[in-house]
Amino acid sequence: EIVMTQSPATLSVSPGERATLSCRASQSVRSNLAWYQQKPGQPPRLLIYGASARATGIPGRFSGSGSGTEFTLTISSLQSEDFAVYHCQQYENWWTFGQGTTVEIK
Amino acid sequence: EVQLVESGGGLVKPGGSLRLSCAASGFTFSNAWMTWVRQAPGKGLECVGRIKSRTDGETTDYAAPVRGRFTVSRDDSKNILFLQMNSLKVEDTAVYYCTTLSTIVPWGQGTLVTVSS
């Protein structure tokens, strides 16, 4: 099973600042990597697929990069609605998710 | 409207069974590989079972913790996905979501399964 590891577990950021989240795969997943946002009591919402393609309706301040085993989600200027948990997911082989990164208000 | 709506969750005793359903609408369900993902309270996401489309053989795959106990099936004539859960354990307690890897199909709200005596 491909293990996905996210860092940091919690990221404290002020509104308007940049947030950088990392995700590492235990083996290459090529570009078969997605990022989701999840708010309390809600299902995950797809942000990024194919490591760098924004899903429909996702604002341009969200961007993804990386391939192989190292991936990054960047939120260029945090808005109040962006404080949430972010999950990475590989779909190269089965589906496995990282443990999540909580982006909280500093 | 493109949506997935899960139902069938509830409280069940350890060793019991439950059948979850997921009604799909607004997209070509028969072409989609469908997956059940669960999230235990306060925990991360775990894929538990998947079924391919009929054209891809309608084969199923399961996560190790549920293999032999859970069965995924589909009824393409009614656009419904199922998850039959047998021999339930306390650790199966979670919100269960049906989903597909798609940029146009949002995740459903999920259905809560609580396994407790």
Interface residues (C-beta under 8 A of the other chain):
Chain A: A34 Y36 Q42 P43 P44 R45 L46 Y49 A55 T56 H87 Q89 Y91 W94 W95 T96 F97 G98 Q99 G100
Chain B: T35 V37 G44 L45 E46 C47 R50 D61 A63 Y97 L101 S102 T103 I104 P106 W107 G108 Q109 G110
